Amino acid sequence: MSSQTNLSRRRFGGLLAATLGAAGTPAWAAAAQGKGKRMQQPHALIKPARLQPGDLVAIIAPGGFTDEDAIAKAQRNIEALGLRASLGANIRAVHGNYAGTVQQRLDDLHAAFRDPDVKAVWAIRGGSGCISLLALLDYALIRANPKVLIGYSDITALHLAIASQTGLVTFHGPVASSTFSEYTVTQLQNVLMMPQEQYTIPMALENHRRAQTQPNFAIRTVHGGQATGRLTGGNLCLVSALAGTPYAADFREHILFLEEINEVPYRIDRMLCQLDLSVGFNKAAALMLGIFEHCEAADGDTSLTLNDTLDQHLQPLRVPAVSGYSFGHIRHQFTLPMGILATLDADRQTLTLLEPGVC
């Protein structure tokens, strides 16, 4: 995640501790305590309806604050797909580095799922702050009104929580204000609007070209073989942050996918260690890493390289493991339906969706 986001996340930890000592428990934490521990039990998979031309998409900001340029860009992106856009009532709110208070962000998310005219909920950006919503989300409302939810980065927290509490298939893909490439648009349409019974996702040619000068864009097979499992994962910071909570990714017998940005190798190592200790990577069906962008140590620092760091965790495994797939904080990215069955072929370096993510 971005360096600004990292600083915000660290400051948040310190502020939280100070707040607990000086003014009692924050509302979101109090809600979690008051409701008791949520049980992460399997839910029947729910698929939202595929998007059709003219469908209404709600643009919301559940994490970091946004601005007018990003709002205009998000509207253009959605309209270019043949869809219509509406804005959350609080999308312009600012509360510190968040897009409004926890309650304002919750209100917009709940309103989007409650509105029968809205067919998709698209986060305008990631940033930070989605984790504060999890204990207060109305999961019954979401389960009763299944809709397409799209985003990545900080939106990982929403994907994992909604999956664990409702069974709804959500979509790890570009945020609404991303700069869309032709590849990105094609992958969005193939997954959300023109789904196939089975679909092998092609990797982005543009990323292959970048690999000639940027090693983190190269597709690497660390362990070969094929594995089939349901898709789960997202941004490494958020997946590791949720470990040990009721909303954690239970990636046993799943294809675990991870991506990251602006984290140095020692921090990536620590987060991967946390996930391996909490569940165990060998219990996954396979590991699929995307692009880890700007994740090398600064020049002059004594450090392992990014690939050395990743390989410390991937090489000892007994399951298929790859890195450099076309998803992450990059322009040319494919869309992943969370929770659906897929096959990773580490030898051919492909990913095949074995069922549509929408109905």
PLY file of the C-alpha trace (Angstrom):
ply
format ascii 1.0
element vertex 359
property float x
property float y
property float z
element edge 358
property int vertex1
property int vertex2
end_header
0.00 0.00 0.00
1.17 3.59 -0.43
3.72 5.17 1.89
1.13 7.77 2.86
-1.26 4.95 3.72
1.45 3.19 5.71
2.10 6.29 7.78
-1.61 6.73 8.33
-1.94 3.12 9.42
0.93 3.48 11.90
-0.40 6.74 13.26
-3.79 5.07 13.59
-2.33 2.42 15.87
-0.79 5.04 18.12
-3.89 7.18 18.14
-6.03 4.15 18.94
-3.91 3.30 21.95
-4.03 6.87 23.16
-7.78 7.04 22.62
-8.38 3.87 24.57
-6.36 5.23 27.45
-7.89 8.69 27.47
-11.42 8.48 26.19
-12.63 4.91 26.26
-13.21 2.48 23.43
-13.93 3.76 19.88
-17.45 3.20 18.57
-16.42 0.53 16.07
-14.46 -1.42 18.69
-17.26 -1.09 21.22
-19.66 -2.46 18.63
-17.43 -5.46 18.06
-17.28 -6.15 21.79
-21.00 -5.57 22.27
-22.03 -7.88 19.46
-19.77 -10.65 20.65
-17.46 -12.64 18.46
-18.75 -13.33 14.97
-18.48 -16.91 13.88
-16.70 -17.52 10.59
-18.75 -20.41 9.30
-19.28 -21.43 5.70
-22.12 -19.70 3.91
-23.73 -20.85 0.69
-22.12 -19.00 -2.19
-24.25 -16.11 -3.48
-23.59 -14.68 -6.93
-24.80 -11.20 -7.87
-26.53 -10.52 -11.17
-24.30 -9.77 -14.13
-24.11 -6.13 -15.16
-26.15 -5.04 -18.16
-25.83 -1.88 -20.28
-27.65 0.97 -18.56
-27.33 -0.52 -15.05
-26.89 1.94 -12.20
-23.59 1.83 -10.29
-23.17 3.52 -6.90
-19.76 5.14 -6.40
-18.78 5.21 -2.73
-15.65 6.03 -0.71
-15.49 3.51 2.14
-11.85 4.21 2.95
-9.66 7.19 2.09
-10.99 10.61 1.10
-11.31 11.59 -2.54
-11.52 14.78 -4.62
-13.46 16.26 -7.50
-11.01 15.12 -10.19
-11.24 11.51 -9.01
-15.04 11.70 -8.83
-15.27 13.01 -12.40
-12.85 10.34 -13.62
-14.81 7.58 -11.88
-18.04 8.77 -13.50
-16.39 8.81 -16.94
-14.98 5.31 -16.44
-18.35 3.88 -15.51
-20.21 5.65 -18.30
-17.61 4.41 -20.82
-18.66 0.88 -19.89
-22.23 1.70 -20.88
-23.36 1.99 -17.25
-24.86 4.84 -15.26
-23.23 6.33 -12.16
-24.64 7.71 -8.92
-22.68 9.20 -6.05
-22.87 8.29 -2.38
-24.32 11.11 -0.31
-21.11 11.41 1.72
-18.57 10.83 -1.02
-17.09 14.32 -0.60
-16.83 14.08 3.18
-13.39 14.37 4.78
-12.51 13.24 8.29
-8.74 13.24 8.73
-7.46 11.11 5.86
-10.75 9.18 5.71
-13.77 9.82 3.48
-15.92 10.94 6.37
-16.63 9.39 9.73
-17.17 5.67 10.15
-20.92 6.31 10.27
-20.92 8.39 7.08
-19.01 5.70 5.19
-21.29 2.99 6.56
-24.37 4.99 5.58
-23.23 5.23 1.95
-22.38 1.53 1.72
-25.66 0.46 3.31
-27.67 2.88 1.16
-26.11 1.44 -2.00
-26.98 -2.13 -1.05
-30.46 -1.11 0.10
-31.35 0.78 -3.12
-33.13 -1.62 -5.52
-32.09 0.49 -8.52
-28.37 0.07 -7.80
-26.86 -3.02 -9.42
-23.20 -2.52 -8.43
-21.22 -0.81 -5.69
-17.85 0.50 -6.84
-15.25 1.94 -4.47
-13.72 5.13 -5.83
-10.37 4.37 -4.18
-8.73 2.36 -1.43
-6.56 4.34 0.97
-7.27 3.30 4.54
-10.19 2.96 6.92
-12.29 0.07 5.60
-11.24 -2.12 8.49
-13.10 0.23 10.86
-16.40 -0.62 9.17
-16.33 -4.39 9.58
-17.86 -4.76 13.04
-20.69 -2.38 12.10
-21.65 -3.65 8.65
-25.21 -4.91 8.22
-24.33 -8.32 6.79
-27.97 -9.41 6.72
-28.77 -6.43 4.48
-25.90 -7.28 2.15
-26.84 -10.96 1.98
-30.47 -10.09 1.24
-29.48 -7.66 -1.55
-26.57 -9.27 -3.41
-24.80 -6.86 -5.75
-21.49 -6.55 -7.52
-18.86 -4.96 -5.24
-15.61 -3.90 -6.93
-12.29 -2.58 -5.65
-8.87 -3.56 -4.39
-6.17 -2.42 -1.95
-7.93 -1.30 1.26
-11.20 -2.70 -0.15
-9.69 -6.12 0.62
-11.07 -5.70 4.15
-14.62 -5.47 2.79
-14.12 -8.38 0.40
-12.90 -10.72 3.12
-15.46 -9.67 5.73
-18.41 -9.90 3.35
-17.23 -13.28 2.09
-16.87 -14.69 5.59
-20.18 -13.31 6.88
-22.45 -13.63 3.83
-20.96 -15.85 1.13
-21.41 -13.10 -1.49
-19.01 -13.21 -4.44
-17.26 -9.84 -4.66
-14.67 -8.68 -7.17
-11.03 -7.79 -6.64
-10.52 -5.33 -9.48
-9.72 -1.72 -10.28
-11.20 1.07 -8.22
-13.58 3.39 -10.02
-11.00 6.19 -10.37
-8.28 3.91 -11.79
-6.74 4.71 -15.15
-8.32 1.97 -17.23
-6.33 0.27 -19.97
-7.90 -1.73 -22.78
-6.75 -4.91 -21.05
-8.33 -3.87 -17.74
-11.65 -3.02 -19.41
-11.70 -6.31 -21.32
-11.11 -8.33 -18.16
-13.80 -6.39 -16.28
-16.31 -7.00 -19.05
-15.43 -10.69 -19.37
-15.99 -11.29 -15.67
-18.85 -8.91 -14.86
-20.82 -8.46 -18.08
-20.03 -11.35 -20.45
-19.17 -14.28 -18.19
-18.26 -17.68 -19.57
-18.71 -21.08 -18.00
-14.92 -21.36 -17.92
-12.44 -18.59 -18.64
-8.66 -18.70 -18.78
-7.42 -15.21 -17.96
-4.64 -14.03 -20.29
-1.80 -12.15 -18.66
-1.25 -8.55 -19.76
1.22 -8.21 -22.64
2.15 -4.75 -21.34
3.27 -6.24 -18.04
5.35 -8.83 -19.91
7.13 -6.01 -21.71
7.81 -4.17 -18.47
9.38 -7.32 -17.04
12.34 -6.78 -19.38
13.44 -3.84 -17.23
11.46 -4.38 -14.00
11.96 -7.87 -12.56
8.89 -7.67 -10.30
6.70 -7.79 -13.43
8.18 -11.11 -14.57
5.97 -14.19 -14.11
7.90 -16.77 -12.10
6.99 -20.34 -11.31
8.52 -21.20 -7.95
6.67 -24.52 -7.63
5.04 -26.17 -10.61
1.89 -28.21 -10.84
-1.84 -27.61 -10.95
-4.22 -26.82 -8.10
-7.94 -26.18 -7.92
-9.58 -24.19 -5.15
-11.69 -21.18 -4.39
-10.13 -17.74 -4.73
-9.38 -15.62 -1.68
-6.86 -12.95 -0.74
-6.10 -9.41 -1.80
-3.73 -6.78 -0.48
-1.09 -8.36 1.76
-1.29 -5.64 4.43
-5.02 -6.12 4.86
-5.00 -9.92 4.61
-2.37 -10.05 7.35
-4.08 -7.35 9.43
-7.25 -9.45 9.58
-5.45 -12.62 10.69
-6.86 -13.73 14.04
-10.13 -11.83 13.58
-13.58 -13.21 12.65
-13.06 -11.72 9.18
-9.73 -13.38 8.38
-9.11 -15.18 5.11
-9.41 -18.89 5.76
-7.25 -19.95 2.85
-7.10 -23.65 3.63
-7.62 -25.51 0.33
-8.03 -22.14 -1.41
-5.94 -20.38 -4.04
-4.50 -17.53 -1.99
-3.66 -14.45 -4.05
-1.66 -11.52 -2.69
-0.32 -8.19 -3.96
1.35 -5.16 -2.41
2.80 -1.69 -2.99
5.35 0.51 -1.22
6.40 -2.01 1.41
10.08 -2.82 1.89
11.18 -6.47 1.93
11.51 -6.85 5.71
7.90 -5.72 6.19
6.69 -8.07 3.46
8.59 -10.88 5.19
6.89 -10.08 8.51
3.40 -10.04 7.00
3.98 -13.30 5.15
5.30 -14.85 8.36
2.13 -13.77 10.15
-0.09 -15.47 7.57
2.03 -18.61 7.50
1.97 -18.84 11.30
-1.77 -18.16 11.53
-2.96 -20.69 8.93
0.01 -22.20 7.12
0.75 -21.70 3.44
1.08 -25.43 2.85
-2.59 -25.74 3.79
-3.54 -23.58 0.80
-4.28 -25.19 -2.54
-1.80 -22.80 -4.16
-0.21 -19.37 -3.77
-0.60 -16.80 -6.55
1.27 -13.54 -6.12
0.56 -10.52 -8.25
2.74 -7.48 -8.79
4.56 -6.17 -5.73
5.13 -2.61 -6.92
7.84 -0.37 -5.42
8.70 -3.03 -2.85
12.49 -3.08 -3.13
14.68 -1.62 -0.39
16.11 1.86 -0.89
19.50 2.12 -2.57
22.23 1.64 0.00
20.06 -0.26 2.48
21.26 -3.65 3.66
18.37 -5.87 2.61
17.26 -8.95 0.78
15.75 -8.33 -2.63
12.01 -8.62 -3.10
12.32 -11.96 -4.91
14.68 -13.33 -2.26
12.13 -12.36 0.38
9.24 -13.95 -1.46
11.24 -17.09 -2.18
12.00 -17.59 1.51
8.28 -18.33 1.87
7.51 -19.92 -1.50
10.42 -22.29 -2.03
9.80 -24.50 1.05
6.18 -25.10 0.01
4.73 -28.32 -1.37
1.94 -26.58 -3.31
2.03 -24.71 -6.64
3.36 -21.17 -6.23
3.78 -18.37 -8.75
4.47 -14.64 -8.74
4.14 -11.77 -11.19
0.52 -12.35 -12.26
-1.34 -9.35 -13.70
-3.09 -7.94 -10.64
-2.17 -5.39 -8.01
-1.49 -1.65 -7.90
-0.89 -1.54 -11.63
-2.69 -0.14 -14.64
-3.06 -3.43 -16.54
-4.87 -5.71 -14.10
-7.42 -8.49 -14.33
-10.50 -8.88 -12.14
-10.80 -11.78 -9.69
-14.18 -13.05 -8.45
-13.66 -13.81 -4.76
-14.92 -17.22 -3.69
-15.39 -18.93 -7.02
-13.64 -22.12 -8.08
-10.50 -21.75 -10.21
-7.50 -23.74 -11.36
-3.97 -22.41 -11.18
-1.59 -24.06 -13.63
1.85 -23.04 -12.44
3.57 -24.85 -15.32
1.61 -23.04 -18.03
1.41 -19.91 -15.84
-2.35 -19.57 -16.27
-5.42 -19.08 -14.11
-8.74 -20.54 -15.25
-12.04 -19.54 -13.67
-14.14 -22.71 -13.53
-17.48 -20.94 -13.06
-18.91 -17.47 -13.63
-18.76 -15.01 -10.74
-22.16 -13.59 -11.67
-25.49 -15.13 -12.55
0 1
1 2
2 3
3 4
4 5
5 6
6 7
7 8
8 9
9 10
10 11
11 12
12 13
13 14
14 15
15 16
16 17
17 18
18 19
19 20
20 21
21 22
22 23
23 24
24 25
25 26
26 27
27 28
28 29
29 30
30 31
31 32
32 33
33 34
34 35
35 36
36 37
37 38
38 39
39 40
40 41
41 42
42 43
43 44
44 45
45 46
46 47
47 48
48 49
49 50
50 51
51 52
52 53
53 54
54 55
55 56
56 57
57 58
58 59
59 60
60 61
61 62
62 63
63 64
64 65
65 66
66 67
67 68
68 69
69 70
70 71
71 72
72 73
73 74
74 75
75 76
76 77
77 78
78 79
79 80
80 81
81 82
82 83
83 84
84 85
85 86
86 87
87 88
88 89
89 90
90 91
91 92
92 93
93 94
94 95
95 96
96 97
97 98
98 99
99 100
100 101
101 102
102 103
103 104
104 105
105 106
106 107
107 108
108 109
109 110
110 111
111 112
112 113
113 114
114 115
115 116
116 117
117 118
118 119
119 120
120 121
121 122
122 123
123 124
124 125
125 126
126 127
127 128
128 129
129 130
130 131
131 132
132 133
133 134
134 135
135 136
136 137
137 138
138 139
139 140
140 141
141 142
142 143
143 144
144 145
145 146
146 147
147 148
148 149
149 150
150 151
151 152
152 153
153 154
154 155
155 156
156 157
157 158
158 159
159 160
160 161
161 162
162 163
163 164
164 165
165 166
166 167
167 168
168 169
169 170
170 171
171 172
172 173
173 174
174 175
175 176
176 177
177 178
178 179
179 180
180 181
181 182
182 183
183 184
184 185
185 186
186 187
187 188
188 189
189 190
190 191
191 192
192 193
193 194
194 195
195 196
196 197
197 198
198 199
199 200
200 201
201 202
202 203
203 204
204 205
205 206
206 207
207 208
208 209
209 210
210 211
211 212
212 213
213 214
214 215
215 216
216 217
217 218
218 219
219 220
220 221
221 222
222 223
223 224
224 225
225 226
226 227
227 228
228 229
229 230
230 231
231 232
232 233
233 234
234 235
235 236
236 237
237 238
238 239
239 240
240 241
241 242
242 243
243 244
244 245
245 246
246 247
247 248
248 249
249 250
250 251
251 252
252 253
253 254
254 255
255 256
256 257
257 258
258 259
259 260
260 261
261 262
262 263
263 264
264 265
265 266
266 267
267 268
268 269
269 270
270 271
271 272
272 273
273 274
274 275
275 276
276 277
277 278
278 279
279 280
280 281
281 282
282 283
283 284
284 285
285 286
286 287
287 288
288 289
289 290
290 291
291 292
292 293
293 294
294 295
295 296
296 297
297 298
298 299
299 300
300 301
301 302
302 303
303 304
304 305
305 306
306 307
307 308
308 309
309 310
310 311
311 312
312 313
313 314
314 315
315 316
316 317
317 318
318 319
319 320
320 321
321 322
322 323
323 324
324 325
325 326
326 327
327 328
328 329
329 330
330 331
331 332
332 333
333 334
334 335
335 336
336 337
337 338
338 339
339 340
340 341
341 342
342 343
343 344
344 345
345 346
346 347
347 348
348 349
349 350
350 351
351 352
352 353
353 354
354 355
355 356
356 357
357 358
